[in-house]
Amino acid sequence: MRKQIPLFFCAFIIAALIGCGPSYRTKPPADSSPKTYTIANAAYDISLISVEKSTGDKKMGAQRIEAVVEGGISKFSFEDETVRIKWLPSPYDIVFMLSNKTDGPVKIIWNEARFIDAKGARQRLIHSGAGYEDRNSSHPPTVVAARGALEDFVHPADYFQREEGYGGSSDKEQGYWKRAPFLPAQIKGTAAELRAKAEPFVGKTFQVILVLETGNIQNKYICTFKINKVTVAEEKREQEKAPDNKEKGKRSGKGMR
């Protein structure tokens, strides 16, 4: 019994010393909630208002235009004795469906096709299969067979923007050029900021010029589109992370112009 008392007394002293030691507070966890930012998007109401056809210097006058709804989507159609073309215009790509009404081939002469923007600037057009590197190159004609049809798009050749890539050895290797809208369509900012950029275009027009060849005769179709109105909305998005866990940089949302 006498041997147990010193052991009990030593245990009591050690416990007391531990209890009197300094206390350490754990650091509260960092805020792990995702960062957000505001994106504003513009939706345009654009209509085809006129099509003028000319052969050489001879103008044939305006053609008949009608609005059609297919699958809940509004399009604009016009036709003459040679072709029927349905247009679906947007600031990104101007989609068209061309039907050949003749018994011979119709060629789209891409080297003569042009886009005239709302400020009157004239530039070349690209279409499917032609990218940033091909914008100044010669483009072979597209042939639409007799009684055949073609669906394609046109886009002004000067409107591209650099898209940066991640995960490679350098941004130069990973980056690429993508088609940019020719009207203010999206910004990293508020709806009011985008509205200030977009509303000045309301009421203005732009043109697409297609040159079609039938039987060695070239016909120029000057299609005029009007920007009727614009609706702007904004949304919150979470900040994306690159593979190295760094936040991606801001996108300018601007094209080359």
C-alpha positions in Angstrom: 0.0 0.0 0.0 2.9 2.4 0.8 4.3 1.8 -2.8 1.0 2.8 -4.5 0.9 6.3 -2.8 4.0 7.7 -4.6 2.7 6.4 -8.0 -0.7 8.0 -7.5 0.9 11.3 -6.4 3.2 11.4 -9.6 0.2 10.7 -11.8 -1.7 13.6 -10.2 1.2 16.0 -10.7 1.5 15.1 -14.4 -2.2 15.6 -15.0 -2.1 19.0 -13.3 0.9 20.1 -15.5 -0.9 19.0 -18.7 -4.0 20.9 -17.6 -2.0 24.1 -17.0 -0.3 24.0 -20.4 -0.9 26.6 -23.1 -4.1 26.3 -25.1 -4.0 26.4 -28.9 -7.0 27.5 -31.0 -7.5 26.0 -34.4 -7.6 28.4 -37.4 -11.1 28.7 -38.8 -11.4 27.2 -42.3 -11.0 29.6 -45.3 -14.1 30.6 -47.1 -14.6 27.9 -49.6 -17.8 29.3 -51.2 -17.4 29.7 -55.0 -16.7 33.2 -56.4 -19.4 34.6 -58.8 -19.5 37.2 -61.5 -22.1 38.8 -63.7 -22.7 38.0 -67.4 -25.0 40.0 -69.6 -26.5 38.6 -72.8 -28.2 40.4 -75.6 -31.0 38.9 -77.8 -31.7 40.7 -81.1 -34.8 40.8 -83.2 -33.5 40.9 -86.8 -35.5 40.8 -90.0 -34.8 40.6 -93.7 -36.3 43.7 -95.2 -35.2 43.7 -98.9 -33.4 41.7 -101.5 -32.1 43.4 -104.7 -30.9 41.3 -107.6 -28.6 42.5 -110.4 -26.9 40.9 -113.4 -23.8 43.0 -114.1 -25.0 46.6 -114.0 -28.6 45.7 -114.6 -30.8 45.8 -111.5 -33.8 43.5 -111.4 -35.6 45.2 -108.5 -36.7 44.0 -105.1 -37.9 40.4 -104.6 -40.9 39.1 -102.7 -40.1 38.3 -99.0 -42.2 36.5 -96.4 -41.7 35.5 -92.8 -42.1 31.8 -92.1 -42.1 29.8 -88.8 -40.6 26.4 -88.8 -40.4 24.4 -85.6 -41.2 27.5 -83.6 -38.3 29.4 -85.2 -38.9 32.5 -87.3 -37.1 32.7 -90.7 -37.3 34.9 -93.7 -37.8 33.5 -97.2 -37.5 35.0 -100.6 -37.4 33.4 -104.1 -37.2 34.1 -107.7 -37.1 31.9 -110.8 -33.7 30.5 -109.9 -33.5 30.0 -106.1 -35.4 30.0 -102.9 -33.4 31.1 -99.8 -34.5 31.0 -96.2 -32.5 33.2 -93.7 -32.1 32.8 -90.0 -30.0 35.9 -88.9 -28.2 36.3 -85.6 -25.1 38.3 -84.4 -23.0 35.1 -84.4 -23.8 33.3 -87.7 -26.3 34.1 -90.4 -27.7 30.7 -91.3 -29.3 30.2 -94.8 -31.0 27.3 -96.7 -30.7 27.6 -100.4 -32.9 25.6 -102.8 -32.0 25.4 -106.5 -35.2 25.6 -108.6 -33.5 25.0 -111.9 -32.5 22.0 -113.9 -28.8 23.0 -113.9 -26.2 23.7 -111.2 -26.0 26.9 -109.2 -22.6 28.1 -107.9 -22.1 30.3 -104.9 -19.0 32.5 -105.8 -17.5 32.9 -102.3 -14.7 35.2 -103.5 -17.3 37.8 -104.5 -19.5 37.4 -101.4 -19.4 40.4 -99.0 -20.7 41.6 -95.6 -21.5 45.3 -95.0 -21.9 46.0 -91.3 -24.1 48.6 -89.6 -21.3 51.2 -89.9 -20.9 50.6 -93.6 -17.6 48.7 -93.4 -17.2 46.2 -96.2 -15.5 42.8 -95.7 -15.3 39.3 -97.0 -17.5 36.4 -95.8 -16.5 33.0 -94.6 -18.7 29.9 -94.4 -18.5 26.4 -93.1 -15.1 24.8 -93.6 -13.3 28.2 -93.6 -11.7 29.4 -90.3 -9.5 32.2 -89.1 -6.5 31.0 -91.1 -8.6 30.9 -94.3 -10.3 34.3 -94.0 -8.1 36.0 -96.6 -7.6 33.0 -98.9 -9.3 32.2 -102.1 -12.5 30.1 -101.4 -13.7 27.7 -104.2 -17.3 28.0 -105.3 -19.9 25.8 -103.7 -22.0 23.9 -106.2 -25.7 23.2 -105.6 -26.9 20.5 -107.9 -30.0 20.8 -110.0 -33.1 20.8 -107.8 -30.8 20.3 -104.9 -30.5 22.2 -101.6 -27.7 23.5 -99.3 -27.7 24.6 -95.7 -24.8 26.7 -94.6 -23.9 29.9 -92.7 -22.0 33.1 -93.5 -20.0 35.2 -91.1 -18.0 38.4 -91.5 -14.3 37.5 -92.0 -12.9 40.2 -89.6 -14.9 39.1 -86.6 -12.8 36.6 -84.6 -11.6 36.6 -81.0 -8.7 34.8 -79.3 -9.8 32.0 -77.0 -7.1 31.0 -74.5 -6.5 27.3 -73.6 -5.3 25.7 -70.4 -3.3 22.6 -69.5 -0.6 22.8 -72.1 2.9 24.1 -72.0 1.9 27.6 -73.2 -1.2 29.6 -74.0 0.2 30.0 -77.6 0.0 26.3 -78.1 -3.4 25.9 -76.5 -5.2 29.1 -77.7 -7.3 29.2 -80.8 -9.5 31.7 -82.8 -13.2 31.5 -82.6 -15.9 33.4 -84.5 -17.0 36.5 -82.6 -20.4 38.3 -82.9 -20.6 41.3 -85.1 -23.0 43.0 -82.7 -22.5 43.4 -78.9 -23.9 40.0 -77.7 -22.2 39.2 -74.3 -20.0 40.9 -71.8 -18.7 40.2 -68.3 -20.7 43.0 -66.7 -24.1 44.2 -66.0 -27.2 44.4 -68.3 -27.0 48.2 -68.1 -23.4 48.2 -69.5 -24.3 45.9 -72.4 -27.5 47.8 -73.1 -25.5 50.9 -73.6 -23.4 49.1 -76.2 -26.2 47.3 -78.0 -29.1 49.9 -78.2 -27.3 52.3 -80.6 -27.5 49.5 -83.2 -31.3 49.3 -83.0 -32.9 50.7 -86.2 -29.7 50.2 -88.3 -29.1 47.7 -91.1 -26.4 45.4 -92.4 -26.1 43.5 -95.7 -25.1 40.2 -97.0 -24.1 40.0 -100.7 -24.2 36.6 -102.4 -23.1 36.1 -106.0 -24.8 33.1 -107.7 -23.8 31.8 -111.0 -26.2 29.9 -113.3 -25.3 29.1 -116.9 -22.1 31.2 -116.8 -24.2 34.3 -115.8 -23.5 35.8 -112.4 -26.4 37.3 -110.4 -25.7 39.5 -107.3 -28.2 39.2 -104.5 -28.0 42.1 -102.0 -29.9 41.1 -98.9 -30.6 43.8 -96.3 -31.3 43.0 -92.7 -32.7 45.4 -90.1 -32.1 45.3 -86.3 -35.5 45.9 -84.9 -34.9 45.7 -81.1 -32.6 44.2 -78.5 -33.4 42.6 -75.2 -30.7 42.4 -72.5 -30.6 40.1 -69.4 -28.0 39.2 -66.9 -27.1 36.2 -64.8 -24.7 35.1 -62.1 -22.0 32.5 -62.9 -19.4 30.7 -60.8 -15.8 31.5 -61.5 -14.2 28.6 -63.4 -11.0 27.1 -62.4 -8.1 26.2 -64.7 -6.4 22.8 -64.2 -3.7 24.5 -62.2 -6.4 25.7 -59.7 -6.0 29.3 -60.8 -8.9 31.5 -61.8 -9.3 32.0 -65.5 -8.7 35.5 -66.8 -11.5 37.7 -68.0 -12.6 37.4 -71.6 -12.9 40.6 -73.5 -15.9 39.5 -75.5 -14.6 41.5 -78.4 -13.7 40.5 -81.9 -10.8 41.7 -84.0 -12.5 45.0 -84.9 
